[in-house]
Amino acid sequence: MRSVTWGVASAAGPLPDRLREIAAQLRRVLRRYRPDVISIESVFFGKNPKTLLAMGEGRGATLLCCAEEQIPIAEYSPREIKLAVTGHGGSGKPHVQSMVRAQLGLRLAPAPLDASDALAAAICHAVRGSRPAGGSRHHRP
């Protein structure tokens, strides 16, 4: 495995403007790198409702962009991702970040933590995507 690129999409302003900008950033990445599949973290409960709502809005923009570009989506639970990357489903973000750096042979740990989480989801799919795993779901737009 190797990392081609990583980062986070972000924007300021009113919600519609933020979502439009995040979608535009994601479309540029999808069109530039043409991935075979997008691996994302499934929605889970127990988070702050405001955080969960913001995650849902960002996920919606991501899912729409993938559908428009006809890129399949694989979803994995946070536990599945952590287990695939660290060997322990309850690992914390810093441990995941460290293991992502090690597994991809990166000189520096990917930052911010959201970027290392995204790379961890990709690693999870590379490790487990070819065979059914737990609650993973695969979608073809």
A tleap script that builds the chain and sets N, CA, C and O, in Angstrom:
source leaprc.protein.ff14SB
mol = sequence {
  NMET ARG SER VAL THR TRP GLY VAL ALA SER
  ALA ALA GLY PRO LEU PRO ASP ARG LEU ARG
  GLU ILE ALA ALA GLN LEU ARG ARG VAL LEU
  ARG ARG TYR ARG PRO ASP VAL ILE SER ILE
  GLU SER VAL PHE PHE GLY LYS ASN PRO LYS
  THR LEU LEU ALA MET GLY GLU GLY ARG GLY
  ALA THR LEU LEU CYS CYS ALA GLU GLU GLN
  ILE PRO ILE ALA GLU TYR SER PRO ARG GLU
  ILE LYS LEU ALA VAL THR GLY HIE GLY GLY
  SER GLY LYS PRO HIE VAL GLN SER MET VAL
  ARG ALA GLN LEU GLY LEU ARG LEU ALA PRO
  ALA PRO LEU ASP ALA SER ASP ALA LEU ALA
  ALA ALA ILE CYS HIE ALA VAL ARG GLY SER
  ARG PRO ALA GLY GLY SER ARG HIE HIE ARG
  CPRO
}
set mol.1.N position { 0.840 -1.188 0.000 }
set mol.1.CA position { 0.000 0.000 0.000 }
set mol.1.C position { 0.875 1.238 0.000 }
set mol.1.O position { 1.977 1.258 0.548 }
set mol.2.N position { 0.339 2.273 -0.638 }
set mol.2.CA position { 1.012 3.565 -0.578 }
set mol.2.C position { -0.034 4.657 -0.655 }
set mol.2.O position { -1.114 4.469 -1.215 }
set mol.3.N position { 0.298 5.780 -0.096 }
set mol.3.CA position { -0.599 6.930 -0.133 }
set mol.3.C position { -0.229 7.807 -1.317 }
set mol.3.O position { 0.944 8.120 -1.522 }
set mol.4.N position { -1.220 8.201 -2.092 }
set mol.4.CA position { -1.006 9.105 -3.206 }
set mol.4.C position { -1.137 10.542 -2.715 }
set mol.4.O position { -0.340 11.407 -3.078 }
set mol.5.N position { -2.149 10.787 -1.888 }
set mol.5.CA position { -2.368 12.111 -1.322 }
set mol.5.C position { -3.311 11.985 -0.133 }
set mol.5.O position { -3.954 10.951 0.045 }
set mol.6.N position { -3.394 13.013 0.663 }
set mol.6.CA position { -4.385 13.069 1.729 }
set mol.6.C position { -4.615 14.529 2.080 }
set mol.6.O position { -3.840 15.413 1.718 }
set mol.7.N position { -5.692 14.745 2.787 }
set mol.7.CA position { -6.040 16.089 3.226 }
set mol.7.C position { -7.458 16.099 3.733 }
set mol.7.O position { -8.090 15.052 3.877 }
set mol.8.N position { -7.954 17.293 4.003 }
set mol.8.CA position { -9.330 17.460 4.443 }
set mol.8.C position { -9.962 18.578 3.632 }
set mol.8.O position { -9.299 19.544 3.254 }
set mol.9.N position { -11.237 18.435 3.376 }
set mol.9.CA position { -11.992 19.494 2.710 }
set mol.9.C position { -12.648 20.320 3.798 }
set mol.9.O position { -13.240 19.774 4.730 }
set mol.10.N position { -12.546 21.623 3.681 }
set mol.10.CA position { -13.187 22.482 4.670 }
set mol.10.C position { -13.602 23.785 4.007 }
set mol.10.O position { -13.094 24.159 2.950 }
set mol.11.N position { -14.531 24.461 4.650 }
set mol.11.CA position { -15.025 25.729 4.123 }
set mol.11.C position { -15.695 26.500 5.259 }
set mol.11.O position { -16.077 25.927 6.279 }
set mol.12.N position { -15.824 27.783 5.065 }
set mol.12.CA position { -16.475 28.654 6.054 }
set mol.12.C position { -17.732 29.254 5.428 }
set mol.12.O position { -17.948 29.177 4.218 }
set mol.13.N position { -18.543 29.847 6.282 }
set mol.13.CA position { -19.738 30.528 5.797 }
set mol.13.C position { -21.000 29.760 6.104 }
set mol.13.O position { -20.983 28.797 6.871 }
set mol.14.N position { -22.103 30.189 5.501 }
set mol.14.CA position { -23.390 29.507 5.712 }
set mol.14.C position { -23.336 28.074 5.190 }
set mol.14.O position { -22.579 27.769 4.268 }
set mol.15.N position { -24.142 27.201 5.785 }
set mol.15.CA position { -24.130 25.777 5.457 }
set mol.15.C position { -24.180 25.489 3.956 }
set mol.15.O position { -23.349 24.719 3.475 }
set mol.16.N position { -25.105 26.064 3.198 }
set mol.16.CA position { -25.129 25.741 1.763 }
set mol.16.C position { -23.807 26.077 1.062 }
set mol.16.O position { -23.360 25.327 0.194 }
set mol.17.N position { -23.189 27.185 1.430 }
set mol.17.CA position { -21.910 27.574 0.829 }
set mol.17.C position { -20.803 26.609 1.233 }
set mol.17.O position { -19.962 26.248 0.410 }
set mol.18.N position { -20.798 26.186 2.508 }
set mol.18.CA position { -19.782 25.237 2.971 }
set mol.18.C position { -19.902 23.916 2.234 }
set mol.18.O position { -18.905 23.364 1.770 }
set mol.19.N position { -21.132 23.407 2.127 }
set mol.19.CA position { -21.331 22.123 1.453 }
set mol.19.C position { -20.960 22.209 -0.019 }
set mol.19.O position { -20.366 21.275 -0.558 }
set mol.20.N position { -21.296 23.306 -0.677 }
set mol.20.CA position { -20.939 23.489 -2.079 }
set mol.20.C position { -19.415 23.503 -2.252 }
set mol.20.O position { -18.893 22.895 -3.186 }
set mol.21.N position { -18.707 24.190 -1.363 }
set mol.21.CA position { -17.256 24.272 -1.446 }
set mol.21.C position { -16.599 22.927 -1.140 }
set mol.21.O position { -15.647 22.529 -1.812 }
set mol.22.N position { -17.107 22.234 -0.131 }
set mol.22.CA position { -16.570 20.906 0.192 }
set mol.22.C position { -16.777 19.960 -0.990 }
set mol.22.O position { -15.875 19.204 -1.350 }
set mol.23.N position { -17.963 20.005 -1.588 }
set mol.23.CA position { -18.241 19.149 -2.754 }
set mol.23.C position { -17.318 19.508 -3.920 }
set mol.23.O position { -16.838 18.616 -4.620 }
set mol.24.N position { -17.070 20.773 -4.134 }
set mol.24.CA position { -16.178 21.207 -5.230 }
set mol.24.C position { -14.756 20.703 -4.987 }
set mol.24.O position { -14.095 20.230 -5.912 }
set mol.25.N position { -14.287 20.806 -3.740 }
set mol.25.CA position { -12.950 20.301 -3.412 }
set mol.25.C position { -12.870 18.798 -3.641 }
set mol.25.O position { -11.894 18.301 -4.204 }
set mol.26.N position { -13.890 18.081 -3.207 }
set mol.26.CA position { -13.894 16.628 -3.367 }
set mol.26.C position { -13.958 16.231 -4.839 }
set mol.26.O position { -13.263 15.306 -5.259 }
set mol.27.N position { -14.783 16.920 -5.624 }
set mol.27.CA position { -14.862 16.609 -7.054 }
set mol.27.C position { -13.504 16.775 -7.731 }
set mol.27.O position { -13.127 15.962 -8.576 }
set mol.28.N position { -12.767 17.830 -7.361 }
set mol.28.CA position { -11.434 18.038 -7.955 }
set mol.28.C position { -10.518 16.853 -7.642 }
set mol.28.O position { -9.786 16.385 -8.514 }
set mol.29.N position { -10.560 16.374 -6.407 }
set mol.29.CA position { -9.725 15.237 -6.021 }
set mol.29.C position { -10.171 13.974 -6.759 }
set mol.29.O position { -9.337 13.231 -7.276 }
set mol.30.N position { -11.479 13.729 -6.808 }
set mol.30.CA position { -11.993 12.533 -7.482 }
set mol.30.C position { -11.634 12.538 -8.960 }
set mol.30.O position { -11.254 11.505 -9.512 }
set mol.31.N position { -11.750 13.682 -9.594 }
set mol.31.CA position { -11.452 13.771 -11.032 }
set mol.31.C position { -9.956 13.676 -11.302 }
set mol.31.O position { -9.541 13.152 -12.335 }
set mol.32.N position { -9.163 14.172 -10.395 }
set mol.32.CA position { -7.708 14.108 -10.590 }
set mol.32.C position { -7.173 12.689 -10.406 }
set mol.32.O position { -6.363 12.221 -11.207 }
set mol.33.N position { -7.628 12.000 -9.346 }
set mol.33.CA position { -7.056 10.700 -9.002 }
set mol.33.C position { -7.886 9.505 -9.452 }
set mol.33.O position { -7.375 8.385 -9.455 }
set mol.34.N position { -9.153 9.699 -9.832 }
set mol.34.CA position { -10.041 8.635 -10.301 }
set mol.34.C position { -9.917 7.336 -9.489 }
set mol.34.O position { -9.523 6.304 -10.032 }
set mol.35.N position { -10.251 7.384 -8.201 }
set mol.35.CA position { -10.149 6.159 -7.393 }
set mol.35.C position { -11.141 5.096 -7.864 }
set mol.35.O position { -12.191 5.406 -8.426 }
set mol.36.N position { -10.780 3.843 -7.623 }
set mol.36.CA position { -11.658 2.722 -7.975 }
set mol.36.C position { -12.827 2.607 -7.007 }
set mol.36.O position { -13.902 2.133 -7.377 }
set mol.37.N position { -12.617 3.037 -5.775 }
set mol.37.CA position { -13.625 2.947 -4.725 }
set mol.37.C position { -13.316 4.004 -3.673 }
set mol.37.O position { -12.165 4.404 -3.497 }
set mol.38.N position { -14.342 4.445 -2.985 }
set mol.38.CA position { -14.191 5.368 -1.853 }
set mol.38.C position { -14.586 4.600 -0.606 }
set mol.38.O position { -15.667 4.014 -0.553 }
set mol.39.N position { -13.731 4.597 0.385 }
set mol.39.CA position { -14.005 3.925 1.647 }
set mol.39.C position { -14.322 4.993 2.688 }
set mol.39.O position { -13.533 5.912 2.909 }
set mol.40.N position { -15.479 4.863 3.321 }
set mol.40.CA position { -15.878 5.851 4.325 }
set mol.40.C position { -16.336 5.170 5.610 }
set mol.40.O position { -16.681 3.988 5.634 }
set mol.41.N position { -16.322 5.955 6.660 }
set mol.41.CA position { -16.782 5.486 7.963 }
set mol.41.C position { -18.301 5.565 7.996 }
set mol.41.O position { -18.884 6.584 7.625 }
set mol.42.N position { -18.940 4.487 8.441 }
set mol.42.CA position { -20.395 4.484 8.559 }
set mol.42.C position { -20.817 5.374 9.720 }
set mol.42.O position { -20.037 5.651 10.632 }
set mol.43.N position { -22.053 5.809 9.666 }
set mol.43.CA position { -22.596 6.648 10.731 }
set mol.43.C position { -22.766 5.804 11.980 }
set mol.43.O position { -23.184 4.648 11.913 }
set mol.44.N position { -22.440 6.391 13.112 }
set mol.44.CA position { -22.617 5.675 14.366 }
set mol.44.C position { -23.217 6.623 15.390 }
set mol.44.O position { -23.153 7.844 15.249 }
set mol.45.N position { -23.796 6.039 16.412 }
set mol.45.CA position { -24.488 6.816 17.419 }
set mol.45.C position { -23.599 7.026 18.632 }
set mol.45.O position { -22.554 6.389 18.764 }
set mol.46.N position { -24.019 7.927 19.521 }
set mol.46.CA position { -23.282 8.164 20.741 }
set mol.46.C position { -22.492 9.456 20.713 }
set mol.46.O position { -21.926 9.859 21.729 }
set mol.47.N position { -22.448 10.102 19.574 }
set mol.47.CA position { -21.749 11.378 19.481 }
set mol.47.C position { -22.707 12.500 19.835 }
set mol.47.O position { -23.920 12.304 19.909 }
set mol.48.N position { -22.153 13.653 20.047 }
set mol.48.CA position { -22.925 14.862 20.264 }
set mol.48.C position { -23.850 15.065 19.059 }
set mol.48.O position { -23.394 14.958 17.920 }
set mol.49.N position { -25.158 15.360 19.285 }
set mol.49.CA position { -26.091 15.523 18.163 }
set mol.49.C position { -25.635 16.572 17.140 }
set mol.49.O position { -25.837 16.391 15.939 }
set mol.50.N position { -25.037 17.640 17.599 }
set mol.50.CA position { -24.572 18.683 16.682 }
set mol.50.C position { -23.426 18.144 15.808 }
set mol.50.O position { -23.373 18.411 14.607 }
set mol.51.N position { -22.527 17.395 16.417 }
set mol.51.CA position { -21.421 16.786 15.672 }
set mol.51.C position { -21.956 15.765 14.687 }
set mol.51.O position { -21.505 15.714 13.542 }
set mol.52.N position { -22.915 14.948 15.116 }
set mol.52.CA position { -23.504 13.926 14.261 }
set mol.52.C position { -24.192 14.559 13.058 }
set mol.52.O position { -24.087 14.043 11.945 }
set mol.53.N position { -24.891 15.666 13.266 }
set mol.53.CA position { -25.563 16.365 12.177 }
set mol.53.C position { -24.539 16.906 11.175 }
set mol.53.O position { -24.726 16.772 9.965 }
set mol.54.N position { -23.475 17.508 11.666 }
set mol.54.CA position { -22.429 18.045 10.780 }
set mol.54.C position { -21.775 16.917 9.981 }
set mol.54.O position { -21.505 17.071 8.790 }
set mol.55.N position { -21.525 15.791 10.635 }
set mol.55.CA position { -20.940 14.638 9.930 }
set mol.55.C position { -21.892 14.155 8.840 }
set mol.55.O position { -21.463 13.817 7.737 }
set mol.56.N position { -23.176 14.126 9.152 }
set mol.56.CA position { -24.172 13.686 8.173 }
set mol.56.C position { -24.224 14.595 6.963 }
set mol.56.O position { -24.376 14.127 5.834 }
set mol.57.N position { -24.100 15.880 7.191 }
set mol.57.CA position { -24.118 16.833 6.076 }
set mol.57.C position { -22.896 16.625 5.178 }
set mol.57.O position { -23.013 16.618 3.953 }
set mol.58.N position { -21.740 16.458 5.787 }
set mol.58.CA position { -20.520 16.204 5.019 }
set mol.58.C position { -20.572 14.876 4.285 }
set mol.58.O position { -20.136 14.776 3.138 }
set mol.59.N position { -21.107 13.858 4.946 }
set mol.59.CA position { -21.274 12.542 4.307 }
set mol.59.C position { -22.187 12.651 3.101 }
set mol.59.O position { -21.930 12.058 2.053 }
set mol.60.N position { -23.256 13.420 3.263 }
set mol.60.CA position { -24.196 13.597 2.152 }
set mol.60.C position { -23.508 14.200 0.932 }
set mol.60.O position { -23.718 13.749 -0.194 }
set mol.61.N position { -22.693 15.212 1.160 }
set mol.61.CA position { -21.947 15.826 0.058 }
set mol.61.C position { -20.999 14.803 -0.567 }
set mol.61.O position { -20.869 14.746 -1.790 }
set mol.62.N position { -20.345 14.005 0.257 }
set mol.62.CA position { -19.416 12.984 -0.226 }
set mol.62.C position { -20.143 11.929 -1.053 }
set mol.62.O position { -19.700 11.578 -2.147 }
set mol.63.N position { -21.255 11.426 -0.532 }
set mol.63.CA position { -22.013 10.402 -1.237 }
set mol.63.C position { -22.526 10.907 -2.580 }
set mol.63.O position { -22.500 10.179 -3.572 }
set mol.64.N position { -22.992 12.157 -2.611 }
set mol.64.CA position { -23.481 12.744 -3.852 }
set mol.64.C position { -22.354 12.856 -4.880 }
set mol.64.O position { -22.536 12.493 -6.042 }
set mol.65.N position { -21.204 13.351 -4.462 }
set mol.65.CA position { -20.057 13.478 -5.385 }
set mol.65.C position { -19.653 12.121 -5.945 }
set mol.65.O position { -19.377 11.997 -7.138 }
set mol.66.N position { -19.618 11.106 -5.091 }
set mol.66.CA position { -19.244 9.766 -5.553 }
set mol.66.C position { -20.276 9.233 -6.539 }
set mol.66.O position { -19.916 8.613 -7.540 }
set mol.67.N position { -21.546 9.467 -6.265 }
set mol.67.CA position { -22.599 9.020 -7.181 }
set mol.67.C position { -22.476 9.740 -8.521 }
set mol.67.O position { -22.611 9.116 -9.573 }
set mol.68.N position { -22.226 11.026 -8.491 }
set mol.68.CA position { -22.075 11.795 -9.735 }
set mol.68.C position { -20.881 11.310 -10.556 }
set mol.68.O position { -20.935 11.310 -11.786 }
set mol.69.N position { -19.824 10.904 -9.896 }
set mol.69.CA position { -18.615 10.432 -10.576 }
set mol.69.C position { -18.637 8.920 -10.808 }
set mol.69.O position { -17.688 8.354 -11.352 }
set mol.70.N position { -19.728 8.273 -10.391 }
set mol.70.CA position { -19.913 6.827 -10.538 }
set mol.70.C position { -18.774 6.023 -9.912 }
set mol.70.O position { -18.241 5.090 -10.513 }
set mol.71.N position { -18.418 6.412 -8.688 }
set mol.71.CA position { -17.377 5.726 -7.936 }
set mol.71.C position { -18.055 4.949 -6.807 }
set mol.71.O position { -18.776 5.544 -6.007 }
set mol.72.N position { -17.842 3.644 -6.726 }
set mol.72.CA position { -18.467 2.848 -5.664 }
set mol.72.C position { -17.991 3.278 -4.277 }
set mol.72.O position { -16.893 3.809 -4.108 }
set mol.73.N position { -18.845 3.033 -3.305 }
set mol.73.CA position { -18.581 3.435 -1.926 }
set mol.73.C position { -18.601 2.189 -1.045 }
set mol.73.O position { -19.511 1.365 -1.139 }
set mol.74.N position { -17.595 2.061 -0.197 }
set mol.74.CA position { -17.554 0.984 0.799 }
set mol.74.C position { -17.597 1.641 2.169 }
set mol.74.O position { -16.804 2.537 2.458 }
set mol.75.N position { -18.514 1.201 3.007 }
set mol.75.CA position { -18.647 1.752 4.356 }
set mol.75.C position { -18.198 0.735 5.385 }
set mol.75.O position { -18.514 -0.451 5.294 }
set mol.76.N position { -17.452 1.223 6.367 }
set mol.76.CA position { -16.980 0.391 7.467 }
set mol.76.C position { -17.256 1.109 8.777 }
set mol.76.O position { -17.184 2.336 8.852 }
set mol.77.N position { -17.567 0.349 9.791 }
set mol.77.CA position { -17.800 0.939 11.113 }
set mol.77.C position { -16.467 1.441 11.677 }
set mol.77.O position { -15.404 0.959 11.286 }
set mol.78.N position { -16.526 2.402 12.590 }
set mol.78.CA position { -15.289 2.869 13.217 }
set mol.78.C position { -14.502 1.714 13.846 }
set mol.78.O position { -13.273 1.684 13.782 }
set mol.79.N position { -15.209 0.783 14.443 }
set mol.79.CA position { -14.553 -0.370 15.067 }
set mol.79.C position { -13.828 -1.229 14.032 }
set mol.79.O position { -12.694 -1.648 14.259 }
set mol.80.N position { -14.482 -1.492 12.890 }
set mol.80.CA position { -13.851 -2.272 11.826 }
set mol.80.C position { -12.575 -1.594 11.330 }
set mol.80.O position { -11.559 -2.253 11.107 }
set mol.81.N position { -12.637 -0.285 11.163 }
set mol.81.CA position { -11.482 0.472 10.667 }
set mol.81.C position { -10.336 0.384 11.666 }
set mol.81.O position { -9.201 0.094 11.290 }
set mol.82.N position { -10.632 0.634 12.929 }
set mol.82.CA position { -9.592 0.583 13.960 }
set mol.82.C position { -8.990 -0.814 14.070 }
set mol.82.O position { -7.777 -0.965 14.212 }
set mol.83.N position { -9.832 -1.819 14.003 }
set mol.83.CA position { -9.365 -3.203 14.089 }
set mol.83.C position { -8.438 -3.532 12.919 }
set mol.83.O position { -7.408 -4.178 13.111 }
set mol.84.N position { -8.793 -3.098 11.721 }
set mol.84.CA position { -7.976 -3.386 10.538 }
set mol.84.C position { -6.629 -2.671 10.587 }
set mol.84.O position { -5.628 -3.194 10.097 }
set mol.85.N position { -6.603 -1.480 11.177 }
set mol.85.CA position { -5.384 -0.669 11.163 }
set mol.85.C position { -4.490 -0.929 12.375 }
set mol.85.O position { -3.266 -0.962 12.252 }
set mol.86.N position { -5.107 -1.113 13.550 }
set mol.86.CA position { -4.314 -1.231 14.782 }
set mol.86.C position { -4.372 -2.613 15.418 }
set mol.86.O position { -3.552 -2.938 16.277 }
set mol.87.N position { -5.340 -3.428 14.998 }
set mol.87.CA position { -5.516 -4.731 15.629 }
set mol.87.C position { -6.402 -4.677 16.859 }
set mol.87.O position { -6.631 -5.699 17.507 }
set mol.88.N position { -6.907 -3.479 17.189 }
set mol.88.CA position { -7.785 -3.303 18.358 }
set mol.88.C position { -8.902 -2.338 17.983 }
set mol.88.O position { -8.642 -1.203 17.585 }
set mol.89.N position { -10.132 -2.787 18.110 }
set mol.89.CA position { -11.286 -1.986 17.714 }
set mol.89.C position { -11.563 -0.776 18.578 }
set mol.89.O position { -12.375 0.071 18.207 }
set mol.90.N position { -10.899 -0.674 19.734 }
set mol.90.CA position { -11.138 0.454 20.620 }
set mol.90.C position { -9.990 1.446 20.649 }
set mol.90.O position { -9.918 2.272 21.559 }
set mol.91.N position { -9.100 1.386 19.686 }
set mol.91.CA position { -7.939 2.284 19.667 }
set mol.91.C position { -8.354 3.746 19.557 }
set mol.91.O position { -9.377 4.073 18.956 }
set mol.92.N position { -7.546 4.615 20.145 }
set mol.92.CA position { -7.777 6.046 20.063 }
set mol.92.C position { -7.200 6.622 18.778 }
set mol.92.O position { -6.403 5.982 18.091 }
set mol.93.N position { -7.621 7.847 18.470 }
set mol.93.CA position { -7.182 8.508 17.244 }
set mol.93.C position { -5.657 8.630 17.122 }
set mol.93.O position { -5.125 8.396 16.037 }
set mol.94.N position { -4.933 8.988 18.195 }
set mol.94.CA position { -3.476 9.085 18.055 }
set mol.94.C position { -2.821 7.743 17.683 }
set mol.94.O position { -1.860 7.707 16.915 }
set mol.95.N position { -3.354 6.642 18.241 }
set mol.95.CA position { -2.815 5.321 17.900 }
set mol.95.C position { -3.098 4.993 16.438 }
set mol.95.O position { -2.228 4.483 15.732 }
set mol.96.N position { -4.317 5.287 15.985 }
set mol.96.CA position { -4.670 5.065 14.577 }
set mol.96.C position { -3.737 5.879 13.683 }
set mol.96.O position { -3.211 5.370 12.694 }
set mol.97.N position { -3.539 7.145 14.039 }
set mol.97.CA position { -2.672 8.030 13.257 }
set mol.97.C position { -1.247 7.456 13.157 }
set mol.97.O position { -0.641 7.460 12.086 }
set mol.98.N position { -0.737 6.975 14.265 }
set mol.98.CA position { 0.609 6.396 14.299 }
set mol.98.C position { 0.700 5.142 13.433 }
set mol.98.O position { 1.676 4.962 12.706 }
set mol.99.N position { -0.289 4.294 13.504 }
set mol.99.CA position { -0.286 3.062 12.719 }
set mol.99.C position { -0.464 3.347 11.225 }
set mol.99.O position { 0.119 2.657 10.388 }
set mol.100.N position { -1.260 4.352 10.891 }
set mol.100.CA position { -1.410 4.752 9.485 }
set mol.100.C position { -0.052 5.188 8.939 }
set mol.100.O position { 0.347 4.783 7.847 }
set mol.101.N position { 0.649 6.014 9.706 }
set mol.101.CA position { 1.976 6.476 9.293 }
set mol.101.C position { 2.904 5.291 9.053 }
set mol.101.O position { 3.599 5.229 8.039 }
set mol.102.N position { 2.907 4.351 9.998 }
set mol.102.CA position { 3.792 3.189 9.897 }
set mol.102.C position { 3.411 2.298 8.713 }
set mol.102.O position { 4.283 1.883 7.950 }
set mol.103.N position { 2.122 2.003 8.553 }
set mol.103.CA position { 1.692 1.087 7.494 }
set mol.103.C position { 1.907 1.658 6.101 }
set mol.103.O position { 2.144 0.915 5.149 }
set mol.104.N position { 1.824 2.981 5.984 }
set mol.104.CA position { 2.020 3.604 4.673 }
set mol.104.C position { 3.460 4.068 4.462 }
set mol.104.O position { 3.803 4.591 3.402 }
set mol.105.N position { 4.300 3.871 5.483 }
set mol.105.CA position { 5.701 4.250 5.357 }
set mol.105.C position { 5.903 5.749 5.205 }
set mol.105.O position { 6.803 6.191 4.490 }
set mol.106.N position { 5.068 6.528 5.876 }
set mol.106.CA position { 5.160 7.990 5.778 }
set mol.106.C position { 6.204 8.516 6.750 }
set mol.106.O position { 6.357 7.991 7.853 }
set mol.107.N position { 6.906 9.534 6.343 }
set mol.107.CA position { 7.911 10.153 7.204 }
set mol.107.C position { 7.250 10.826 8.407 }
set mol.107.O position { 7.732 10.721 9.535 }
set mol.108.N position { 6.148 11.512 8.151 }
set mol.108.CA position { 5.405 12.195 9.210 }
set mol.108.C position { 3.996 11.624 9.299 }
set mol.108.O position { 3.455 11.114 8.318 }
set mol.109.N position { 3.417 11.716 10.480 }
set mol.109.CA position { 2.031 11.262 10.660 }
set mol.109.C position { 1.097 12.194 9.896 }
set mol.109.O position { 1.272 13.412 9.942 }
set mol.110.N position { 0.111 11.645 9.196 }
set mol.110.CA position { -0.840 12.493 8.475 }
set mol.110.C position { -1.648 13.330 9.459 }
set mol.110.O position { -2.139 12.822 10.467 }
set mol.111.N position { -1.778 14.594 9.159 }
set mol.111.CA position { -2.521 15.505 10.012 }
set mol.111.C position { -3.413 16.359 9.132 }
set mol.111.O position { -3.079 16.615 7.975 }
set mol.112.N position { -4.536 16.800 9.657 }
set mol.112.CA position { -5.053 16.582 10.999 }
set mol.112.C position { -5.556 15.147 11.185 }
set mol.112.O position { -5.467 14.319 10.278 }
set mol.113.N position { -6.084 14.876 12.375 }
set mol.113.CA position { -6.569 13.525 12.678 }
set mol.113.C position { -7.638 13.055 11.693 }
set mol.113.O position { -7.735 11.859 11.416 }
set mol.114.N position { -8.439 13.973 11.163 }
set mol.114.CA position { -9.454 13.579 10.176 }
set mol.114.C position { -8.804 12.990 8.932 }
set mol.114.O position { -9.359 12.079 8.317 }
set mol.115.N position { -7.635 13.498 8.555 }
set mol.115.CA position { -6.924 12.965 7.394 }
set mol.115.C position { -6.414 11.554 7.680 }
set mol.115.O position { -6.518 10.671 6.829 }
set mol.116.N position { -5.867 11.341 8.872 }
set mol.116.CA position { -5.398 9.989 9.201 }
set mol.116.C position { -6.580 9.033 9.331 }
set mol.116.O position { -6.447 7.852 9.009 }
set mol.117.N position { -7.728 9.513 9.794 }
set mol.117.CA position { -8.928 8.668 9.851 }
set mol.117.C position { -9.359 8.243 8.446 }
set mol.117.O position { -9.748 7.094 8.236 }
set mol.118.N position { -9.290 9.163 7.491 }
set mol.118.CA position { -9.664 8.844 6.113 }
set mol.118.C position { -8.692 7.821 5.518 }
set mol.118.O position { -9.114 6.884 4.839 }
set mol.119.N position { -7.407 7.999 5.769 }
set mol.119.CA position { -6.429 7.027 5.292 }
set mol.119.C position { -6.646 5.670 5.964 }
set mol.119.O position { -6.455 4.627 5.338 }
set mol.120.N position { -7.041 5.684 7.226 }
set mol.120.CA position { -7.331 4.432 7.938 }
set mol.120.C position { -8.507 3.705 7.283 }
set mol.120.O position { -8.489 2.480 7.170 }
set mol.121.N position { -9.522 4.446 6.855 }
set mol.121.CA position { -10.662 3.830 6.163 }
set mol.121.C position { -10.199 3.203 4.851 }
set mol.121.O position { -10.672 2.131 4.473 }
set mol.122.N position { -9.278 3.868 4.157 }
set mol.122.CA position { -8.745 3.311 2.911 }
set mol.122.C position { -7.937 2.041 3.186 }
set mol.122.O position { -8.053 1.058 2.455 }
set mol.123.N position { -7.129 2.064 4.230 }
set mol.123.CA position { -6.356 0.878 4.603 }
set mol.123.C position { -7.300 -0.273 4.946 }
set mol.123.O position { -7.075 -1.412 4.537 }
set mol.124.N position { -8.345 0.026 5.689 }
set mol.124.CA position { -9.333 -0.990 6.058 }
set mol.124.C position { -9.900 -1.648 4.808 }
set mol.124.O position { -10.014 -2.872 4.745 }
set mol.125.N position { -10.252 -0.847 3.822 }
set mol.125.CA position { -10.814 -1.431 2.601 }
set mol.125.C position { -9.769 -2.250 1.856 }
set mol.125.O position { -10.087 -3.307 1.310 }
set mol.126.N position { -8.538 -1.783 1.827 }
set mol.126.CA position { -7.472 -2.540 1.155 }
set mol.126.C position { -7.266 -3.889 1.833 }
set mol.126.O position { -6.988 -4.885 1.166 }
set mol.127.N position { -7.400 -3.922 3.157 }
set mol.127.CA position { -7.171 -5.144 3.919 }
set mol.127.C position { -8.401 -6.047 3.909 }
set mol.127.O position { -8.273 -7.268 3.811 }
set mol.128.N position { -9.595 -5.455 4.010 }
set mol.128.CA position { -10.801 -6.259 4.189 }
set mol.128.C position { -11.786 -6.172 3.040 }
set mol.128.O position { -12.748 -6.938 3.001 }
set mol.129.N position { -11.576 -5.271 2.114 }
set mol.129.CA position { -12.565 -5.003 1.074 }
set mol.129.C position { -12.852 -6.136 0.128 }
set mol.129.O position { -13.939 -6.203 -0.445 }
set mol.130.N position { -11.910 -7.023 -0.048 }
set mol.130.CA position { -12.118 -8.099 -1.002 }
set mol.130.C position { -12.963 -9.233 -0.429 }
set mol.130.O position { -13.375 -10.137 -1.155 }
set mol.131.N position { -13.214 -9.179 0.862 }
set mol.131.CA position { -14.066 -10.208 1.464 }
set mol.131.C position { -15.059 -9.544 2.408 }
set mol.131.O position { -14.733 -8.533 3.029 }
set mol.132.N position { -16.264 -10.094 2.525 }
set mol.132.CA position { -17.260 -9.505 3.411 }
set mol.132.C position { -16.733 -9.417 4.837 }
set mol.132.O position { -16.080 -10.335 5.333 }
set mol.133.N position { -17.028 -8.298 5.481 }
set mol.133.CA position { -16.551 -8.092 6.850 }
set mol.133.C position { -17.643 -7.450 7.678 }
set mol.133.O position { -18.218 -6.439 7.275 }
set mol.134.N position { -17.930 -8.021 8.819 }
set mol.134.CA position { -18.848 -7.422 9.790 }
set mol.134.C position { -20.024 -6.734 9.145 }
set mol.134.O position { -20.792 -7.329 8.389 }
set mol.135.N position { -20.142 -5.449 9.469 }
set mol.135.CA position { -21.274 -4.664 8.980 }
set mol.135.C position { -20.940 -3.835 7.771 }
set mol.135.O position { -21.646 -2.869 7.485 }
set mol.136.N position { -19.884 -4.175 7.042 }
set mol.136.CA position { -19.520 -3.340 5.896 }
set mol.136.C position { -20.592 -3.444 4.814 }
set mol.136.O position { -21.224 -4.483 4.622 }
set mol.137.N position { -20.765 -2.340 4.126 }
set mol.137.CA position { -21.723 -2.284 3.035 }
set mol.137.C position { -21.017 -1.708 1.818 }
set mol.137.O position { -20.194 -0.800 1.937 }
set mol.138.N position { -21.341 -2.235 0.662 }
set mol.138.CA position { -20.752 -1.755 -0.571 }
set mol.138.C position { -21.868 -1.238 -1.462 }
set mol.138.O position { -22.868 -1.926 -1.666 }
set mol.139.N position { -21.708 -0.039 -1.991 }
set mol.139.CA position { -22.729 0.573 -2.820 }
set mol.139.C position { -22.142 0.881 -4.181 }
set mol.139.O position { -20.986 1.287 -4.293 }
set mol.140.N position { -22.921 0.691 -5.183 }
set mol.140.CA position { -22.544 1.103 -6.534 }
set mol.140.C position { -23.549 2.172 -6.929 }
set mol.140.O position { -24.743 1.882 -7.007 }
set mol.141.N position { -23.103 3.406 -7.183 }
set mol.141.CA position { -24.052 4.470 -7.534 }
set mol.141.C position { -24.784 4.171 -8.826 }
set mol.141.O position { -25.617 4.965 -9.262 }
savepdb mol mol.pdb
quit
